[in-house]
Amino acid sequence: MSAILDHGYRHIDTATDYENEAQIGEALEECMAAGVAREDLFITTKIWISDYGDIEGACRESLRKLRLSYIDMYMMHWMVLPLDFESEDWRPTTPPFYVLWKQMEGLVDQNLVKNIAVSNCTIPMMVDLLAGCRIKPAVN
């Protein structure tokens, strides 16, 4: 809270995997109660690989923990396609990234997030994602 109120920080970076969204949400609520306008803050959080099966649910849980009505930037954290190494053909355990990205675009359409982005995305993954996306990633 001191970083926002005393030092003017306005970009807050968090992630499901950092396990700090609830604490950040509490601090954000206190800062907004102290007069910091929500529009003056830029909040980034990231979905973790284990939540790729329910992107909207994961986003809504982040919103709940952060005590916000929208996220400024929602990122796919560590673009790694989880594989089932127990299967004979090492089958992916989630849909391909272009399918997951459509779900990310849906979050923008629902006004749950303002921007969507990727984190640690390789060039081949990015080329695949860009080939079918409607909303390009804001950053990598």
C-alpha positions as CSV (number, residue, x, y, z in Angstrom):
1,M,0.0,0.0,0.0
2,S,2.9,2.3,0.8
3,A,4.3,1.9,-2.7
4,I,1.0,3.2,-4.2
5,L,0.1,5.9,-1.6
6,D,3.6,7.2,-0.6
7,H,5.7,6.6,-3.7
8,G,3.2,6.9,-6.6
9,Y,3.4,3.4,-8.0
10,R,0.5,2.8,-10.4
11,H,1.4,-0.4,-12.2
12,I,0.9,-3.5,-10.0
13,D,2.1,-6.9,-11.4
14,T,0.8,-10.0,-9.8
15,A,0.0,-13.6,-10.9
16,T,-1.9,-16.6,-9.7
17,D,1.3,-18.5,-9.3
18,Y,2.8,-15.8,-7.1
19,E,0.0,-16.5,-4.6
20,N,-0.3,-12.8,-3.7
21,E,-3.5,-11.7,-5.4
22,A,-5.6,-11.7,-2.2
23,Q,-3.0,-9.5,-0.4
24,I,-2.7,-7.2,-3.4
25,G,-6.5,-7.0,-3.5
26,E,-6.7,-5.9,0.1
27,A,-4.0,-3.2,-0.5
28,L,-5.8,-2.0,-3.6
29,E,-9.1,-1.7,-1.8
30,E,-7.4,0.3,1.0
31,C,-5.7,2.6,-1.5
32,M,-8.9,3.3,-3.4
33,A,-10.6,4.0,-0.1
34,A,-7.8,6.5,0.6
35,G,-8.6,8.3,-2.7
36,V,-6.6,6.6,-5.5
37,A,-8.8,6.3,-8.5
38,R,-9.1,2.8,-10.1
39,E,-8.6,4.4,-13.5
40,D,-5.2,5.6,-12.3
41,L,-4.0,2.1,-11.6
42,F,-2.8,-0.5,-14.1
43,I,-3.2,-4.0,-12.7
44,T,-1.6,-7.0,-14.5
45,T,-2.1,-10.6,-13.4
46,K,-1.4,-13.9,-15.1
47,I,-3.2,-17.2,-15.5
48,W,-1.1,-20.3,-14.6
49,I,-0.8,-23.4,-16.7
50,S,-2.9,-25.5,-14.3
51,D,-5.9,-23.1,-14.9
52,Y,-5.8,-23.3,-18.8
53,G,-8.8,-25.7,-18.6
54,D,-11.0,-22.9,-17.2
55,I,-9.7,-19.6,-18.4
56,E,-12.9,-17.6,-17.6
57,G,-13.2,-19.2,-14.1
58,A,-9.5,-18.5,-13.4
59,C,-10.0,-14.8,-14.4
60,R,-13.1,-14.4,-12.3
61,E,-11.2,-15.9,-9.3
62,S,-8.4,-13.4,-9.9
63,L,-10.9,-10.6,-10.0
64,R,-12.5,-11.8,-6.8
65,K,-9.1,-12.0,-5.0
66,L,-8.0,-8.6,-6.4
67,R,-11.4,-7.1,-5.5
68,L,-11.7,-5.5,-8.9
69,S,-14.4,-5.4,-11.6
70,Y,-11.8,-5.6,-14.4
71,I,-8.1,-6.4,-15.0
72,D,-6.0,-4.1,-17.1
73,M,-3.8,-6.8,-18.5
74,Y,-4.4,-10.5,-18.2
75,M,-1.5,-12.7,-19.4
76,M,-0.9,-16.4,-20.2
77,H,2.0,-17.1,-17.8
78,W,4.7,-19.4,-19.1
79,M,3.4,-20.5,-22.5
80,V,4.2,-24.2,-22.0
81,L,1.8,-26.8,-23.4
82,P,1.3,-29.4,-20.6
83,L,1.9,-32.9,-21.8
84,D,0.8,-36.2,-20.4
85,F,4.1,-38.0,-20.2
86,E,2.4,-41.1,-18.9
87,S,0.6,-41.5,-22.3
88,E,2.3,-43.4,-25.1
89,D,2.2,-40.4,-27.4
90,W,2.8,-37.6,-24.8
91,R,-0.7,-36.1,-25.5
92,P,-1.3,-32.5,-24.6
93,T,-3.5,-32.1,-21.5
94,T,-5.0,-28.8,-22.7
95,P,-6.3,-27.5,-26.0
96,P,-3.9,-25.9,-28.4
97,F,-2.9,-22.3,-27.7
98,Y,-5.0,-20.8,-30.5
99,V,-8.1,-22.4,-28.9
100,L,-7.1,-21.1,-25.5
101,W,-6.5,-17.6,-27.0
102,K,-10.1,-17.5,-28.3
103,Q,-11.1,-17.9,-24.6
104,M,-8.8,-15.0,-23.7
105,E,-10.4,-12.9,-26.4
106,G,-13.8,-13.7,-24.8
107,L,-12.6,-12.1,-21.6
108,V,-12.1,-8.8,-23.4
109,D,-15.6,-9.2,-25.1
110,Q,-17.1,-9.6,-21.6
111,N,-15.2,-6.5,-20.3
112,L,-13.5,-8.7,-17.6
113,V,-10.1,-7.6,-18.9
114,K,-8.9,-4.6,-21.0
115,N,-5.9,-6.2,-22.6
116,I,-4.7,-9.8,-23.1
117,A,-1.1,-10.8,-23.5
118,V,1.4,-13.7,-23.3
119,S,4.5,-14.2,-21.1
120,N,7.6,-16.2,-22.2
121,C,6.1,-17.1,-25.5
122,T,8.4,-18.6,-28.1
123,I,8.4,-17.4,-31.8
124,P,6.8,-20.6,-33.1
125,M,4.1,-20.4,-30.5
126,M,3.5,-16.7,-31.3
127,V,3.3,-17.4,-35.1
128,D,0.7,-20.1,-34.4
129,L,-1.3,-17.9,-32.1
130,L,-1.2,-14.9,-34.4
131,A,-2.4,-16.9,-37.4
132,G,-5.9,-17.2,-35.9
133,C,-6.3,-14.5,-33.4
134,R,-8.8,-11.7,-33.5
135,I,-7.0,-9.6,-30.8
136,K,-3.3,-9.6,-30.9
137,P,-1.3,-10.0,-27.7
138,A,-0.5,-6.6,-26.2
139,V,2.9,-7.8,-25.0
140,N,5.2,-10.8,-24.7
